[in-house]
C-alpha cells in the first residue's frame, strides 16, 4: 500500500497509477482526501468521478 505522503504529492499533477492487480493508467489527480478515522482510507479523486483507494494502489509515478 502506498503512503499518504506520496498520495498528497500527486495533487494537481499528471500521474501514472499502478494498481495491485498490475493494471495501470495515466491520469490527473484532482483531489487528495486523507484518512479521517480507522474505518476510512485515503483516496485520490481522478477525472470523470473516479477514485483510487489507498489500499488499491501499488505505486504512483508523477509525470509532471
N, C-alpha and C positions, 0 to 999 in steps of 0.2 A: 504494500500500500504506500502511496506517495505521501510526502509530508505536506502539512498545511502551508509551511513556509514556501515551498515550491509552487503550490497551487496559487498562493497570493501573488507571487511574482508574475503570473500569467495575465493578470488583469489588464485589459486593454491591448493585448498583443495577439498576433497570429501565432498559433501553436500547432504542434503535431502531438496528438494523444495516442498512446498505445495502451490498449485495454488488456485486462487479464486473460482474455480469450485470444490474444495476439492480433486482433483486428486493430486497425489504426485509421485515423482521419486527420486531415489538416483543416483547421477551423479557427475561429476567433473567440477569445474569451471576453464575454460581455460583462460578467459579474462574478465575484467570489463571495460565498457565504460561509463563514466559519461555524463549526460545530458549537451549538449553544449548550447542550447537555448530553448526557450519556446515551440518550435514545436517538439522537440525531447524528448526522455525519456531515462533513464539509462537502460543498458542491461547487461546481463551476457551471455558470449559465452560458450556453452557446447559442448561436443563431437559430432561428425557427423554433424557438421554445424548447430546445433540447437541453438536457442537463447531464453532467458527468459526475457521478458519485465518487467520493474519495476511495471507497473500497473497490471500485471497478477499474481504477487507473493503475497501470503498471509503471508507466513512465510518461514524462512530458518533455518535449523539446520546444524551446522558444525559437520561432523562426525569425521574427523581427519585433 
